[in-house]
Amino acid sequence: MAMKADRSEAMDHLERLAAQLEAHSFQVRLSAPAGLYPRLRVVNPMAPAMAEDVLASDANDGEWWYWLSWAGRIGHASDVVTAAERIASVLHVIRR
């Protein structure tokens, strides 16, 4: 994963994703610690142990993508709805 992201543009992409995830009832917290890439902490409020950090970065091709913290590519930043659905499926809890 090429992480040469412009911080401001990364924040913009993450803010759009945060709004979409909040609409799906996930808790989100956007942070941009000094020296680290901006990240969006996404938590399933029904199971707080189900959480993930999401990053936004431009890849070697110049296109922006969402990534899971362990370098799993989620989806293209221009398709926020699909990215949110994929994150929701990762953090989904099956009730019995």
N, CA, C and O atoms as a DFTB+ gen file, in Angstrom:
384 C
 N C O
     1  1       0.849      -1.169       0.000
     2  2       0.000       0.000       0.000
     3  2       0.892       1.228       0.000
     4  3       1.740       1.376       0.880
     5  1       0.717       2.089      -0.952
     6  2       1.475       3.337      -1.014
     7  2       0.757       4.380      -0.172
     8  3      -0.382       4.747      -0.460
     9  1       1.427       4.852       0.863
    10  2       0.783       5.799       1.766
    11  2       1.466       7.159       1.666
    12  3       2.083       7.620       2.627
    13  1       1.357       7.796       0.510
    14  2       1.943       9.115       0.314
    15  2       0.846      10.173       0.280
    16  3       0.947      11.183      -0.417
    17  1      -0.185       9.915       1.041
    18  2      -1.400      10.718       0.979
    19  2      -1.196      12.155       1.433
    20  3      -0.454      12.437       2.374
    21  1      -1.869      13.042       0.741
    22  2      -1.993      14.420       1.172
    23  2      -2.976      14.416       2.343
    24  3      -4.115      13.974       2.193
    25  1      -2.546      14.901       3.499
    26  2      -3.349      14.814       4.718
    27  2      -4.728      15.461       4.570
    28  3      -5.727      14.905       5.025
    29  1      -4.783      16.620       3.943
    30  2      -6.056      17.325       3.801
    31  2      -7.040      16.533       2.941
    32  3      -8.217      16.414       3.284
    33  1      -6.559      16.002       1.840
    34  2      -7.443      15.217       0.964
    35  2      -7.856      13.920       1.646
    36  3      -8.998      13.482       1.511
    37  1      -6.937      13.308       2.372
    38  2      -7.267      12.091       3.122
    39  2      -8.371      12.379       4.135
    40  3      -9.309      11.594       4.277
    41  1      -8.259      13.503       4.836
    42  2      -9.288      13.879       5.816
    43  2     -10.640      14.078       5.132
    44  3     -11.666      13.656       5.664
    45  1     -10.652      14.707       3.975
    46  2     -11.901      14.916       3.240
    47  2     -12.563      13.583       2.905
    48  3     -13.766      13.419       3.105
    49  1     -11.787      12.639       2.401
    50  2     -12.338      11.319       2.058
    51  2     -12.860      10.619       3.310
    52  3     -13.934      10.017       3.283
    53  1     -12.112      10.695       4.395
    54  2     -12.529      10.028       5.632
    55  2     -13.773      10.679       6.229
    56  3     -14.610       9.988       6.811
    57  1     -13.905      11.985       6.096
    58  2     -15.108      12.661       6.590
    59  2     -16.349      12.196       5.833
    60  3     -17.402      11.995       6.438
    61  1     -16.237      12.024       4.525
    62  2     -17.368      11.529       3.737
    63  2     -17.737      10.107       4.154
    64  3     -18.915       9.768       4.265
    65  1     -16.721       9.285       4.381
    66  2     -16.973       7.919       4.813
    67  2     -17.592       7.906       6.208
    68  3     -18.497       7.116       6.476
    69  1     -17.114       8.769       7.091
    70  2     -17.663       8.847       8.449
    71  2     -19.156       9.156       8.416
    72  3     -19.931       8.539       9.148
    73  1     -19.565      10.097       7.582
    74  2     -20.982      10.453       7.479
    75  2     -21.806       9.250       7.017
    76  3     -22.901       9.016       7.530
    77  1     -21.292       8.498       6.063
    78  2     -22.005       7.327       5.552
    79  2     -22.118       6.254       6.639
    80  3     -23.170       5.634       6.790
    81  1     -21.046       6.036       7.389
    82  2     -21.058       5.018       8.445
    83  2     -21.956       5.416       9.611
    84  3     -22.605       4.564      10.216
    85  1     -21.994       6.708       9.927
    86  2     -22.907       7.171      10.981
    87  2     -24.351       6.913      10.578
    88  3     -25.187       6.615      11.431
    89  1     -24.651       7.023       9.303
    90  2     -26.002       6.739       8.808
    91  2     -26.353       5.262       8.994
    92  3     -27.528       4.896       9.032
    93  1     -25.327       4.420       9.109
    94  2     -25.517       2.984       9.363
    95  2     -25.404       2.672      10.857
    96  3     -25.299       1.507      11.239
    97  1     -25.426       3.703      11.698
    98  2     -25.398       3.586      13.167
    99  2     -24.069       3.132      13.746
   100  3     -24.031       2.640      14.874
   101  1     -22.984       3.283      13.009
   102  2     -21.667       2.992      13.572
   103  2     -21.157       4.237      14.293
   104  3     -21.489       5.360      13.916
   105  1     -20.360       4.032      15.319
   106  2     -19.684       5.136      15.983
   107  2     -18.379       5.371      15.241
   108  3     -17.680       4.418      14.899
   109  1     -18.049       6.623      14.991
   110  2     -16.828       6.956      14.258
   111  2     -16.075       8.062      14.982
   112  3     -16.671       8.913      15.642
   113  1     -14.757       8.034      14.845
   114  2     -13.913       9.097      15.401
   115  2     -12.759       9.318      14.435
   116  3     -11.964       8.412      14.184
   117  1     -12.675      10.510      13.904
   118  2     -11.627      10.873      12.962
   119  2     -10.459      11.475      13.734
   120  3     -10.656      12.348      14.579
   121  1      -9.257      11.017      13.451
   122  2      -8.081      11.575      14.116
   123  2      -6.949      11.720      13.108
   124  3      -6.867      10.998      12.115
   125  1      -6.087      12.676      13.401
   126  2      -4.922      12.935      12.553
   127  2      -3.721      13.204      13.455
   128  3      -3.248      14.337      13.547
   129  1      -3.230      12.158      14.121
   130  2      -2.092      12.345      15.036
   131  2      -0.852      12.823      14.282
   132  3      -0.608      12.428      13.142
   133  1      -0.088      13.667      14.935
   134  2       1.144      14.177      14.324
   135  2       2.054      13.007      13.950
   136  3       2.280      12.099      14.750
   137  1       2.564      13.044      12.736
   138  2       3.485      12.021      12.277
   139  2       2.829      10.739      11.788
   140  3       3.519       9.830      11.328
   141  1       1.504      10.652      11.882
   142  2       0.788       9.461      11.421
   143  2      -0.251       9.868      10.380
   144  3      -0.632      11.035      10.288
   145  1      -0.695       8.906       9.613
   146  2      -1.729       9.174       8.624
   147  2      -3.070       9.368       9.315
   148  3      -3.340       8.725      10.329
   149  1      -3.914      10.244       8.782
   150  2      -5.259      10.388       9.338
   151  2      -5.970       9.042       9.301
   152  3      -5.762       8.237       8.393
   153  1      -6.806       8.813      10.297
   154  2      -7.521       7.542      10.368
   155  2      -8.909       7.748      10.936
   156  3      -9.172       8.690      11.683
   157  1      -9.769       6.855      10.563
   158  2     -11.142       6.869      11.043
   159  2     -11.346       5.606      11.865
   160  3     -11.254       4.494      11.345
   161  1     -11.623       5.784      13.149
   162  2     -11.911       4.648      14.027
   163  2     -13.394       4.368      13.899
   164  3     -14.219       5.252      14.132
   165  1     -13.741       3.138      13.529
   166  2     -15.131       2.741      13.327
   167  2     -15.452       1.649      14.341
   168  3     -14.751       0.641      14.425
   169  1     -16.523       1.861      15.112
   170  2     -16.899       0.927      16.169
   171  2     -18.354       0.519      15.989
   172  3     -19.221       1.354      15.733
   173  1     -18.606      -0.776      16.127
   174  2     -19.968      -1.284      16.142
   175  2     -20.502      -1.067      17.561
   176  3     -20.017      -1.714      18.489
   177  1     -21.482      -0.181      17.761
   178  2     -21.944       0.120      19.113
   179  2     -22.632      -1.060      19.809
   180  3     -22.736      -1.085      21.035
   181  1     -23.094      -2.022      19.033
   182  2     -23.735      -3.209      19.613
   183  2     -22.703      -4.220      20.109
   184  3     -23.027      -5.109      20.896
   185  1     -21.471      -4.080      19.649
   186  2     -20.365      -4.964      20.051
   187  2     -19.080      -4.154      19.948
   188  3     -18.357      -4.270      18.958
   189  1     -18.781      -3.326      20.966
   190  2     -17.640      -2.407      20.878
   191  2     -16.293      -3.066      20.592
   192  3     -15.365      -2.393      20.143
   193  1     -16.171      -4.362      20.843
   194  2     -14.923      -5.048      20.504
   195  2     -14.747      -5.146      18.990
   196  3     -13.637      -5.360      18.501
   197  1     -15.836      -4.988      18.258
   198  2     -15.786      -5.014      16.798
   199  2     -15.475      -3.599      16.317
   200  3     -16.374      -2.774      16.153
   201  1     -14.196      -3.334      16.096
   202  2     -13.747      -2.001      15.700
   203  2     -12.611      -2.129      14.704
   204  3     -11.913      -3.142      14.656
   205  1     -12.441      -1.099      13.923
   206  2     -11.389      -1.106      12.905
   207  2     -10.976       0.324      12.605
   208  3     -11.791       1.245      12.664
   209  1      -9.691       0.501      12.281
   210  2      -9.190       1.787      11.809
   211  2      -9.162       1.755      10.287
   212  3      -8.709       0.784       9.681
   213  1      -9.651       2.826       9.681
   214  2      -9.699       2.941       8.225
   215  2      -8.855       4.144       7.819
   216  3      -8.896       5.191       8.465
   217  1      -8.097       3.983       6.751
   218  2      -7.265       5.051       6.214
   219  2      -7.683       5.342       4.783
   220  3      -8.304       4.504       4.129
   221  1      -7.344       6.527       4.298
   222  2      -7.560       6.890       2.893
   223  2      -6.208       7.293       2.330
   224  3      -5.475       8.072       2.938
   225  1      -5.887       6.752       1.159
   226  2      -4.600       7.068       0.546
   227  2      -4.701       6.981      -0.963
   228  3      -5.521       6.254      -1.524
   229  1      -3.824       7.758      -1.599
   230  2      -3.710       7.624      -3.047
   231  2      -2.707       6.498      -3.320
   232  3      -1.629       6.443      -2.728
   233  1      -3.084       5.629      -4.209
   234  2      -2.230       4.497      -4.569
   235  2      -1.217       4.940      -5.623
   236  3      -1.192       6.102      -6.029
   237  1      -0.397       4.011      -6.052
   238  2       0.621       4.326      -7.066
   239  2       0.019       4.867      -8.357
   240  3       0.695       5.556      -9.120
   241  1      -1.251       4.556      -8.601
   242  2      -1.906       5.018      -9.822
   243  2      -2.521       6.413      -9.667
   244  3      -3.111       6.934     -10.613
   245  1      -2.388       7.021      -8.478
   246  2      -2.935       8.344      -8.235
   247  2      -4.387       8.348      -7.807
   248  3      -4.926       9.398      -7.456
   249  1      -5.030       7.188      -7.829
   250  2      -6.427       7.073      -7.407
   251  2      -6.491       6.937      -5.888
   252  3      -5.599       6.360      -5.267
   253  1      -7.563       7.477      -5.297
   254  2      -7.743       7.387      -3.849
   255  2      -8.551       6.159      -3.482
   256  3      -9.541       5.828      -4.135
   257  1      -8.107       5.481      -2.415
   258  2      -8.720       4.242      -1.941
   259  2      -8.876       4.296      -0.429
   260  3      -8.144       5.002       0.265
   261  1      -9.845       3.535       0.063
   262  2      -9.961       3.302       1.506
   263  2      -9.262       1.989       1.816
   264  3      -9.324       1.033       1.043
   265  1      -8.592       1.962       2.971
   266  2      -7.821       0.795       3.389
   267  2      -8.133       0.458       4.845
   268  3      -8.338       1.355       5.662
   269  1      -8.169      -0.817       5.164
   270  2      -8.187      -1.234       6.559
   271  2      -6.780      -1.062       7.106
   272  3      -5.816      -1.039       6.341
   273  1      -6.652      -0.943       8.403
   274  2      -5.350      -0.658       9.010
   275  2      -4.308      -1.729       8.717
   276  3      -3.111      -1.447       8.762
   277  1      -4.735      -2.943       8.421
   278  2      -3.793      -4.033       8.132
   279  2      -3.541      -4.168       6.625
   280  3      -3.187      -5.241       6.137
   281  1      -3.729      -3.063       5.901
   282  2      -3.421      -2.945       4.470
   283  2      -4.402      -3.685       3.567
   284  3      -4.069      -4.018       2.430
   285  1      -5.599      -3.941       4.061
   286  2      -6.630      -4.523       3.214
   287  2      -7.365      -3.420       2.481
   288  3      -7.946      -2.536       3.110
   289  1      -7.347      -3.461       1.163
   290  2      -8.022      -2.428       0.364
   291  2      -9.523      -2.660       0.447
   292  3     -10.010      -3.756       0.168
   293  1     -10.250      -1.616       0.833
   294  2     -11.706      -1.696       0.981
   295  2     -12.405      -1.372      -0.321
   296  3     -13.252      -2.129      -0.794
   297  1     -12.041      -0.235      -0.894
   298  2     -12.690       0.185      -2.118
   299  2     -12.269       1.580      -2.511
   300  3     -11.575       2.276      -1.770
   301  1     -12.702       1.971      -3.683
   302  2     -12.353       3.263      -4.252
   303  2     -13.036       4.377      -3.454
   304  3     -14.206       4.258      -3.089
   305  1     -12.311       5.442      -3.192
   306  2     -12.833       6.550      -2.391
   307  2     -13.991       7.273      -3.072
   308  3     -14.750       7.973      -2.401
   309  1     -14.144       7.124      -4.368
   310  2     -15.266       7.760      -5.056
   311  2     -16.574       7.007      -4.825
   312  3     -17.645       7.524      -5.144
   313  1     -16.505       5.796      -4.277
   314  2     -17.695       4.973      -4.031
   315  2     -17.848       4.750      -2.522
   316  3     -17.612       3.657      -2.008
   317  1     -18.249       5.819      -1.836
   318  2     -18.355       5.789      -0.375
   319  2     -19.395       4.770       0.092
   320  3     -19.199       4.118       1.118
   321  1     -20.488       4.626      -0.639
   322  2     -21.552       3.702      -0.233
   323  2     -21.032       2.274      -0.186
   324  3     -21.252       1.569       0.799
   325  1     -20.347       1.839      -1.231
   326  2     -19.809       0.472      -1.251
   327  2     -18.757       0.287      -0.174
   328  3     -18.728      -0.756       0.479
   329  1     -17.890       1.274       0.028
   330  2     -16.870       1.172       1.071
   331  2     -17.523       1.010       2.439
   332  3     -17.088       0.180       3.238
   333  1     -18.567       1.799       2.717
   334  2     -19.265       1.692       4.006
   335  2     -19.909       0.321       4.167
   336  3     -19.880      -0.250       5.257
   337  1     -20.485      -0.209       3.102
   338  2     -21.099      -1.538       3.165
   339  2     -20.050      -2.606       3.463
   340  3     -20.307      -3.525       4.242
   341  1     -18.889      -2.496       2.860
   342  2     -17.824      -3.471       3.102
   343  2     -17.318      -3.388       4.537
   344  3     -17.060      -4.414       5.167
   345  1     -17.175      -2.173       5.054
   346  2     -16.743      -2.015       6.447
   347  2     -17.814      -2.584       7.379
   348  3     -17.494      -3.275       8.346
   349  1     -19.075      -2.294       7.089
   350  2     -20.167      -2.832       7.900
   351  2     -20.146      -4.360       7.916
   352  3     -20.424      -4.972       8.947
   353  1     -19.822      -4.971       6.790
   354  2     -19.781      -6.437       6.760
   355  2     -18.624      -6.980       7.597
   356  3     -18.734      -8.066       8.166
   357  1     -17.513      -6.237       7.682
   358  2     -16.380      -6.658       8.515
   359  2     -16.744      -6.551       9.988
   360  3     -16.343      -7.396      10.788
   361  1     -17.502      -5.515      10.355
   362  2     -17.807      -5.262      11.761
   363  2     -19.180      -5.786      12.180
   364  3     -19.643      -5.497      13.283
   365  1     -19.813      -6.533      11.331
   366  2     -21.150      -7.070      11.593
   367  2     -21.107      -8.167      12.647
   368  3     -20.188      -8.985      12.677
   369  1     -22.099      -8.168      13.495
   370  2     -22.234      -9.212      14.514
   371  2     -23.511      -9.979      14.217
   372  3     -24.578      -9.382      14.072
   373  1     -23.409     -11.279      14.128
   374  2     -24.577     -12.124      13.892
   375  2     -25.215     -12.437      15.238
   376  3     -24.578     -12.999      16.129
   377  1     -26.474     -12.066      15.368
   378  2     -27.194     -12.356      16.607
   379  2     -27.803     -13.737      16.539
   380  3     -28.296     -14.155      15.492
   381  1     -27.769     -14.445      17.651
   382  2     -28.343     -15.803      17.698
   383  2     -29.582     -15.813      18.549
   384  3     -30.210     -16.859      18.713
